[in-house]
Amino acid sequence: MSRTDILTEIKKAEADAKIAIEAAEADKRTSIANARRDSVNKIQNAEAKAREASESAVSKEKEKLAVKREEILSVGKTEAEKLERSTEGKMSEVKDFLNKEFERSLNVAS
């Protein structure tokens, strides 16, 4: 092989190496872009799942609180009805007492 052939082969090898390097760098950029896109998608999916789980937990707690609220209101209504029934019987006694006291104060003043 002559010197010109060797130099031609070296230049061809250098050109092939340059093409291979450019292709590798293009693959690298593509791989990095794909990895970034995948990581953004994974983060968004994880955030969506976390938000969904949070909303689900809040919803369940609201349901529990609504049930507890209804129980407390029911107990309160029952107690209020008991008090109302017990005071109804005593209202006539109170009215009679007040009338008698009023009449007595009128009798004393006259």
DSSP file with accessible surface (Angstrom, degrees, kcal/mol):
  #  RESIDUE AA STRUCTURE BP1 BP2  ACC     N-H-->O    O-->H-N    N-H-->O    O-->H-N    TCO  KAPPA ALPHA  PHI   PSI    X-CA   Y-CA   Z-CA
    1    1 A M              0   0  153      0, 0.0     2,-0.1     0, 0.0     0, 0.0   0.000 360.0 360.0 360.0 136.8    0.0    0.0    0.0
    2    2 A S     >  -     0   0   54      1,-0.1     4,-2.3     4,-0.0     5,-0.2  -0.336 360.0-106.7 -87.3 169.0    1.2    3.4   -0.9
    3    3 A R  H  > S+     0   0  199      1,-0.2     4,-2.6     2,-0.2     5,-0.2   0.878 119.9  52.8 -63.0 -38.6    1.4    6.4    1.2
    4    4 A T  H  > S+     0   0   96      2,-0.2     4,-2.6     1,-0.2    -1,-0.2   0.915 108.8  50.5 -64.6 -39.3   -1.6    8.0   -0.6
    5    5 A D  H  > S+     0   0   82      2,-0.2     4,-2.6     1,-0.2    -2,-0.2   0.909 110.9  48.7 -65.4 -41.0   -3.7    4.9   -0.1
    6    6 A I  H  X S+     0   0   79     -4,-2.3     4,-2.5     2,-0.2    -2,-0.2   0.934 113.0  47.0 -64.3 -45.5   -2.9    4.9    3.6
    7    7 A L  H  X S+     0   0   87     -4,-2.6     4,-2.7     2,-0.2    -2,-0.2   0.902 111.9  51.3 -64.4 -37.5   -3.7    8.7    3.9
    8    8 A T  H  X S+     0   0   85     -4,-2.6     4,-2.6    -5,-0.2    -1,-0.2   0.921 111.0  47.8 -65.0 -42.1   -6.9    8.1    2.0
    9    9 A E  H  X S+     0   0  110     -4,-2.6     4,-2.9     2,-0.2    -2,-0.2   0.895 111.1  50.8 -65.7 -38.7   -7.9    5.2    4.3
   10   10 A I  H  X S+     0   0   78     -4,-2.5     4,-2.9     2,-0.2    -2,-0.2   0.941 111.7  47.2 -64.2 -45.1   -7.1    7.4    7.3
   11   11 A K  H  X S+     0   0  149     -4,-2.7     4,-2.5     2,-0.2    -2,-0.2   0.908 113.3  48.8 -63.6 -39.5   -9.2   10.2    6.0
   12   12 A K  H  X S+     0   0  136     -4,-2.6     4,-2.9     2,-0.2    -2,-0.2   0.926 112.0  48.4 -65.3 -41.5  -12.0    7.8    5.2
   13   13 A A  H  X S+     0   0   56     -4,-2.9     4,-2.8     2,-0.2    -2,-0.2   0.904 111.9  49.9 -64.2 -40.7  -11.7    6.2    8.7
   14   14 A E  H  X S+     0   0  126     -4,-2.9     4,-2.7     2,-0.2    -1,-0.2   0.914 111.8  47.8 -63.9 -41.9  -11.8    9.7   10.2
   15   15 A A  H  X S+     0   0   48     -4,-2.5     4,-2.5     2,-0.2    -2,-0.2   0.922 113.2  48.0 -65.1 -42.8  -14.9   10.6    8.2
   16   16 A D  H  X S+     0   0   86     -4,-2.9     4,-2.6     2,-0.2    -2,-0.2   0.911 112.3  49.5 -62.8 -40.7  -16.5    7.3    9.3
   17   17 A A  H  X S+     0   0   48     -4,-2.8     4,-2.9     2,-0.2    -2,-0.2   0.905 110.1  50.9 -64.3 -41.5  -15.6    8.0   12.9
   18   18 A K  H  X S+     0   0  133     -4,-2.7     4,-2.7     2,-0.2    -2,-0.2   0.929 111.7  47.3 -63.0 -42.6  -17.0   11.6   12.6
   19   19 A I  H  X S+     0   0  105     -4,-2.5     4,-2.6     2,-0.2    -2,-0.2   0.925 113.1  48.8 -63.5 -42.5  -20.3   10.2   11.2
   20   20 A A  H  X S+     0   0   58     -4,-2.6     4,-2.6     1,-0.2    -2,-0.2   0.907 111.9  49.0 -64.2 -41.3  -20.4    7.5   13.9
   21   21 A I  H  X S+     0   0   93     -4,-2.9     4,-2.7     2,-0.2    -2,-0.2   0.926 112.0  48.2 -64.8 -44.4  -19.7   10.2   16.6
   22   22 A E  H  X S+     0   0  105     -4,-2.7     4,-2.4     2,-0.2    -2,-0.2   0.910 112.9  48.7 -62.8 -40.0  -22.5   12.5   15.2
   23   23 A A  H  X S+     0   0   49     -4,-2.6     4,-2.7     2,-0.2    -2,-0.2   0.913 111.8  49.2 -66.1 -40.4  -24.9    9.6   15.1
   24   24 A A  H  X S+     0   0   56     -4,-2.6     4,-2.5     2,-0.2    -2,-0.2   0.905 111.9  48.2 -65.4 -41.1  -24.0    8.6   18.7
   25   25 A E  H  X S+     0   0   96     -4,-2.7     4,-2.8     2,-0.2    -1,-0.2   0.892 111.1  50.5 -67.4 -36.9  -24.5   12.1   19.9
   26   26 A A  H  X S+     0   0   34     -4,-2.4     4,-2.6     2,-0.2    -2,-0.2   0.925 111.9  47.9 -65.0 -41.8  -27.8   12.4   18.1
   27   27 A D  H  X S+     0   0  107     -4,-2.7     4,-3.0     2,-0.2    -2,-0.2   0.897 111.1  51.9 -62.7 -39.2  -28.9    9.1   19.7
   28   28 A K  H  X S+     0   0  132     -4,-2.5     4,-2.8     2,-0.2    -2,-0.2   0.936 110.7  46.5 -62.4 -47.5  -27.7   10.5   23.0
   29   29 A R  H  X S+     0   0  149     -4,-2.8     4,-2.7     1,-0.2    -2,-0.2   0.915 114.3  48.3 -62.2 -41.3  -29.8   13.7   22.6
   30   30 A T  H  X S+     0   0   77     -4,-2.6     4,-2.7     2,-0.2    -2,-0.2   0.924 112.3  48.8 -63.9 -43.3  -32.8   11.6   21.6
   31   31 A S  H  X S+     0   0   73     -4,-3.0     4,-2.7     2,-0.2    -2,-0.2   0.912 112.3  48.2 -63.9 -41.2  -32.3    9.2   24.5
   32   32 A I  H  X S+     0   0   71     -4,-2.8     4,-2.7     2,-0.2    -2,-0.2   0.930 112.2  48.9 -65.2 -43.4  -32.0   12.2   26.9
   33   33 A A  H  X S+     0   0   43     -4,-2.7     4,-2.6     1,-0.2    -2,-0.2   0.923 113.3  47.2 -62.7 -43.4  -35.1   13.8   25.5
   34   34 A N  H  X S+     0   0   63     -4,-2.7     4,-2.9     2,-0.2    -1,-0.2   0.907 111.9  50.4 -63.5 -41.6  -37.1   10.6   25.8
   35   35 A A  H  X S+     0   0   57     -4,-2.7     4,-2.7     2,-0.2    -2,-0.2   0.914 111.5  48.0 -63.9 -41.8  -35.9   10.0   29.3
   36   36 A R  H  X S+     0   0  171     -4,-2.7     4,-2.6     2,-0.2    -2,-0.2   0.928 112.7  48.5 -63.1 -44.8  -36.9   13.6   30.3
   37   37 A R  H  X S+     0   0  134     -4,-2.6     4,-2.5     1,-0.2    -2,-0.2   0.932 113.1  48.0 -61.4 -43.6  -40.3   13.1   28.7
   38   38 A D  H  X S+     0   0   85     -4,-2.9     4,-2.7     1,-0.2    -2,-0.2   0.908 111.6  49.7 -63.8 -40.9  -40.8    9.8   30.4
   39   39 A S  H  X S+     0   0   54     -4,-2.7     4,-2.7     2,-0.2    -1,-0.2   0.908 110.5  49.8 -67.1 -38.1  -39.7   11.2   33.8
   40   40 A V  H  X S+     0   0   71     -4,-2.6     4,-2.9     2,-0.2    -2,-0.2   0.935 112.2  48.5 -63.3 -43.6  -42.2   14.1   33.4
   41   41 A N  H  X S+     0   0   72     -4,-2.5     4,-2.7     2,-0.2    -2,-0.2   0.915 111.9  48.9 -62.2 -42.4  -44.9   11.7   32.5
   42   42 A K  H  X S+     0   0  153     -4,-2.7     4,-2.7     2,-0.2    -2,-0.2   0.916 112.3  48.3 -64.1 -41.7  -44.1    9.5   35.5
   43   43 A I  H  X S+     0   0   95     -4,-2.7     4,-2.9     2,-0.2     5,-0.2   0.935 112.9  47.9 -63.5 -44.7  -44.0   12.6   37.8
   44   44 A Q  H  X S+     0   0  104     -4,-2.9     4,-2.5     1,-0.2    -2,-0.2   0.912 113.0  48.5 -64.2 -40.5  -47.4   13.7   36.5
   45   45 A N  H  X S+     0   0   97     -4,-2.7     4,-2.6     2,-0.2    -1,-0.2   0.912 112.3  48.6 -64.8 -41.8  -48.9   10.3   36.9
   46   46 A A  H  X S+     0   0   57     -4,-2.7     4,-2.7     2,-0.2    -2,-0.2   0.913 112.3  48.5 -64.5 -41.6  -47.6   10.0   40.4
   47   47 A E  H  X S+     0   0  105     -4,-2.9     4,-2.8     2,-0.2    -2,-0.2   0.904 111.6  50.0 -64.1 -40.1  -48.9   13.5   41.3
   48   48 A A  H  X S+     0   0   39     -4,-2.5     4,-2.7    -5,-0.2    -2,-0.2   0.921 112.0  47.4 -64.4 -42.6  -52.3   12.5   39.7
   49   49 A K  H  X S+     0   0  153     -4,-2.6     4,-2.8     2,-0.2    -2,-0.2   0.914 113.1  48.6 -64.5 -41.8  -52.4    9.3   41.7
   50   50 A A  H  X S+     0   0   63     -4,-2.7     4,-2.6     2,-0.2    -2,-0.2   0.921 112.8  47.7 -64.2 -42.5  -51.4   11.1   44.9
   51   51 A R  H  X S+     0   0  135     -4,-2.8     4,-2.9     2,-0.2     5,-0.2   0.922 112.9  49.1 -63.5 -42.0  -54.1   13.8   44.3
   52   52 A E  H  X S+     0   0  136     -4,-2.7     4,-2.5     2,-0.2    -2,-0.2   0.925 112.3  47.6 -63.5 -43.6  -56.7   11.1   43.6
   53   53 A A  H  X S+     0   0   63     -4,-2.8     4,-2.6     2,-0.2    -2,-0.2   0.909 112.9  49.4 -64.4 -40.6  -55.7    9.2   46.8
   54   54 A S  H  X S+     0   0   68     -4,-2.6     4,-2.7     2,-0.2    -2,-0.2   0.933 112.1  47.1 -64.2 -46.1  -55.9   12.4   48.8
   55   55 A E  H  X S+     0   0  122     -4,-2.9     4,-2.6     1,-0.2    -2,-0.2   0.894 112.2  51.2 -64.0 -36.5  -59.3   13.3   47.4
   56   56 A S  H  X S+     0   0   55     -4,-2.5     4,-2.6    -5,-0.2    -2,-0.2   0.927 111.0  47.4 -66.0 -43.6  -60.5    9.8   48.0
   57   57 A A  H  X S+     0   0   53     -4,-2.6     4,-2.4     2,-0.2    -2,-0.2   0.917 112.9  48.8 -63.9 -42.3  -59.3   10.0   51.6
   58   58 A V  H  X S+     0   0   73     -4,-2.7     4,-2.6     1,-0.2    -2,-0.2   0.922 111.1  50.9 -63.5 -41.9  -60.9   13.4   52.1
   59   59 A S  H  X S+     0   0   55     -4,-2.6     4,-2.3     1,-0.2    -2,-0.2   0.924 110.2  49.0 -62.2 -44.1  -64.2   12.1   50.6
   60   60 A K  H  X S+     0   0  122     -4,-2.6     4,-2.4     1,-0.2    -1,-0.2   0.912 111.9  48.7 -62.7 -42.5  -64.2    9.1   52.9
   61   61 A E  H  X S+     0   0   98     -4,-2.4     4,-2.8     2,-0.2    -1,-0.2   0.890 109.2  52.7 -66.0 -37.3  -63.6   11.3   56.0
   62   62 A K  H  X S+     0   0  142     -4,-2.6     4,-2.4     2,-0.2    -1,-0.2   0.906 109.3  49.9 -63.5 -39.6  -66.3   13.6   54.9
   63   63 A E  H  X S+     0   0  122     -4,-2.3     4,-2.3     2,-0.2    -2,-0.2   0.926 111.4  48.3 -63.7 -44.2  -68.7   10.7   54.7
   64   64 A K  H  X S+     0   0  130     -4,-2.4     4,-2.6     1,-0.2    -2,-0.2   0.915 112.6  48.7 -60.6 -44.0  -67.7    9.5   58.1
   65   65 A L  H  X S+     0   0  109     -4,-2.8     4,-2.9     2,-0.2    -1,-0.2   0.877 109.1  52.9 -65.3 -36.4  -68.2   13.0   59.5
   66   66 A A  H  X S+     0   0   50     -4,-2.4     4,-2.4     2,-0.2    -2,-0.2   0.920 110.8  46.9 -64.5 -41.8  -71.6   13.3   57.9
   67   67 A V  H  X S+     0   0   85     -4,-2.3     4,-2.3     2,-0.2    -2,-0.2   0.938 114.1  47.3 -64.1 -45.2  -72.6   10.0   59.5
   68   68 A K  H  X S+     0   0  125     -4,-2.6     4,-2.7     1,-0.2    -2,-0.2   0.904 110.9  52.6 -63.1 -40.1  -71.3   11.1   62.9
   69   69 A R  H  X S+     0   0  149     -4,-2.9     4,-3.0     1,-0.2    -1,-0.2   0.923 109.1  49.1 -60.7 -45.8  -73.0   14.5   62.4
   70   70 A E  H  X S+     0   0  105     -4,-2.4     4,-2.5     2,-0.2    -1,-0.2   0.891 110.8  50.7 -62.2 -39.6  -76.3   12.8   61.8
   71   71 A E  H  X S+     0   0  118     -4,-2.3     4,-2.6     2,-0.2    -2,-0.2   0.935 112.3  46.2 -62.3 -46.4  -75.9   10.6   64.8
   72   72 A I  H  X S+     0   0  105     -4,-2.7     4,-2.9     1,-0.2    -2,-0.2   0.921 113.4  49.0 -64.3 -42.6  -75.1   13.6   67.0
   73   73 A L  H  X S+     0   0   64     -4,-3.0     4,-2.9     2,-0.2    -1,-0.2   0.903 110.5  51.5 -63.4 -38.9  -78.1   15.5   65.6
   74   74 A S  H  X S+     0   0   69     -4,-2.5     4,-2.4     2,-0.2    -2,-0.2   0.931 111.6  46.0 -63.1 -45.5  -80.4   12.6   66.1
   75   75 A V  H  X S+     0   0   80     -4,-2.6     4,-2.6     1,-0.2    -2,-0.2   0.928 113.7  50.1 -62.7 -42.8  -79.3   12.3   69.8
   76   76 A G  H  X S+     0   0   35     -4,-2.9     4,-2.6     1,-0.2    -2,-0.2   0.909 110.6  48.9 -62.4 -42.2  -79.7   16.0   70.2
   77   77 A K  H  X S+     0   0  131     -4,-2.9     4,-2.5     2,-0.2    -1,-0.2   0.909 110.8  50.8 -64.3 -41.5  -83.2   16.0   68.7
   78   78 A T  H  X S+     0   0   59     -4,-2.4     4,-2.2     2,-0.2    -2,-0.2   0.931 112.5  46.0 -61.4 -45.4  -84.2   13.1   71.0
   79   79 A E  H  X S+     0   0  113     -4,-2.6     4,-2.6     1,-0.2    -2,-0.2   0.895 111.6  52.0 -65.1 -39.3  -82.9   14.9   74.0
   80   80 A A  H  X S+     0   0   54     -4,-2.6     4,-2.6     1,-0.2    -1,-0.2   0.908 109.5  49.7 -63.9 -40.6  -84.7   18.1   72.9
   81   81 A E  H  X S+     0   0  102     -4,-2.5     4,-2.7     2,-0.2    -2,-0.2   0.906 110.4  50.5 -64.9 -39.7  -87.9   16.2   72.5
   82   82 A K  H  X S+     0   0  124     -4,-2.2     4,-2.6     2,-0.2    -2,-0.2   0.931 112.1  47.1 -61.8 -46.0  -87.5   14.7   76.0
   83   83 A L  H  X S+     0   0  114     -4,-2.6     4,-2.4     1,-0.2    -2,-0.2   0.908 111.8  50.8 -62.6 -41.1  -86.9   18.1   77.5
   84   84 A E  H  X S+     0   0  113     -4,-2.6     4,-1.9     2,-0.2    -2,-0.2   0.923 111.4  47.5 -63.6 -43.6  -89.9   19.6   75.6
   85   85 A R  H  X S+     0   0  143     -4,-2.7     4,-1.2     1,-0.2    -2,-0.2   0.913 113.2  48.5 -64.3 -40.2  -92.2   16.8   76.8
   86   86 A S  H  X S+     0   0   63     -4,-2.6     4,-0.9     1,-0.2    -1,-0.2   0.869 112.8  47.7 -70.6 -32.4  -90.9   17.2   80.4
   87   87 A T  H  X S+     0   0   69     -4,-2.4     4,-1.6    -5,-0.2    -1,-0.2   0.804 101.0  65.5 -78.3 -26.5  -91.4   21.0   80.3
   88   88 A E  H  X S+     0   0  116     -4,-1.9     4,-0.8     1,-0.2     3,-0.3   0.921 102.8  47.8 -60.1 -42.5  -94.9   20.8   78.8
   89   89 A G  H  X S+     0   0   45     -4,-1.2     4,-0.6     1,-0.2     3,-0.2   0.859 114.9  45.3 -65.9 -34.5  -96.2   19.1   82.0
   90   90 A K  H  X S+     0   0  132     -4,-0.9     4,-2.5     1,-0.2    -1,-0.2   0.663  94.7  77.8 -86.2 -15.4  -94.5   21.7   84.2
   91   91 A M  H  X S+     0   0  101     -4,-1.6     4,-2.7    -3,-0.3    -1,-0.2   0.904  94.0  49.1 -61.3 -42.4  -95.6   24.7   82.2
   92   92 A S  H  X S+     0   0   65     -4,-0.8     4,-2.6    -3,-0.2    -1,-0.2   0.904 110.9  51.3 -65.5 -37.0  -99.1   24.6   83.6
   93   93 A E  H  X S+     0   0  128     -4,-0.6     4,-2.6     2,-0.2    -2,-0.2   0.921 111.3  47.7 -62.5 -42.7  -97.6   24.4   87.1
   94   94 A V  H  X S+     0   0   69     -4,-2.5     4,-2.9     2,-0.2     5,-0.2   0.918 111.6  49.9 -65.6 -42.8  -95.5   27.4   86.4
   95   95 A K  H  X S+     0   0  132     -4,-2.7     4,-2.7     2,-0.2    -2,-0.2   0.927 112.0  47.8 -61.3 -45.4  -98.4   29.4   85.0
   96   96 A D  H  X S+     0   0   90     -4,-2.6     4,-2.7     2,-0.2    -2,-0.2   0.925 112.7  49.2 -60.7 -44.8 -100.5   28.6   88.0
   97   97 A F  H  X S+     0   0  122     -4,-2.6     4,-2.7     1,-0.2    -2,-0.2   0.931 112.5  47.1 -60.7 -47.0  -97.7   29.6   90.3
   98   98 A L  H  X S+     0   0  103     -4,-2.9     4,-2.7     2,-0.2    -1,-0.2   0.907 112.1  50.2 -64.3 -40.7  -97.1   32.9   88.5
   99   99 A N  H  X S+     0   0   90     -4,-2.7     4,-3.0    -5,-0.2     5,-0.2   0.933 112.3  47.6 -61.4 -44.7 -100.8   33.7   88.5
  100  100 A K  H  X S+     0   0  138     -4,-2.7     4,-2.7     2,-0.2    -2,-0.2   0.916 113.1  47.7 -63.8 -42.0 -101.0   32.9   92.2
  101  101 A E  H  X S+     0   0   67     -4,-2.7     4,-2.4     2,-0.2    -1,-0.2   0.906 113.1  48.6 -65.9 -39.2  -97.9   35.0   93.0
  102  102 A F  H  X S+     0   0  123     -4,-2.7     4,-2.0     2,-0.2    -2,-0.2   0.934 113.7  46.3 -65.2 -45.3  -99.3   37.9   90.8
  103  103 A E  H  X S+     0   0  111     -4,-3.0     4,-2.6     2,-0.2    -2,-0.2   0.898 111.5  52.4 -62.9 -40.4 -102.7   37.7   92.6
  104  104 A R  H  X S+     0   0  146     -4,-2.7     4,-2.3     2,-0.2    -1,-0.2   0.919 108.7  49.4 -63.5 -41.5 -101.0   37.6   95.9
  105  105 A S  H  X S+     0   0   63     -4,-2.4     4,-1.8     1,-0.2    -1,-0.2   0.876 111.9  49.6 -68.4 -30.4  -99.0   40.7   95.2
  106  106 A L  H  X S+     0   0   89     -4,-2.0     4,-1.4     2,-0.2    -2,-0.2   0.903 110.5  49.9 -70.4 -40.1 -102.2   42.4   94.1
  107  107 A N  H  < S+     0   0  117     -4,-2.6    -2,-0.2     1,-0.2    -1,-0.2   0.870 111.0  49.3 -66.0 -36.2 -103.9   41.4   97.2
  108  108 A V  H  < S+     0   0  114     -4,-2.3    -1,-0.2     1,-0.2    -2,-0.2   0.897 110.3  50.8 -69.7 -38.0 -101.1   42.7   99.4
  109  109 A A  H  <        0   0   87     -4,-1.8    -1,-0.2    -5,-0.2    -2,-0.2   0.769 360.0 360.0 -73.3 -23.8 -101.0   46.0   97.6
  110  110 A S     <        0   0  126     -4,-1.4    -3,-0.1    -5,-0.1    -4,-0.0   0.119 360.0 360.0 -91.6 360.0 -104.7   46.6   98.0
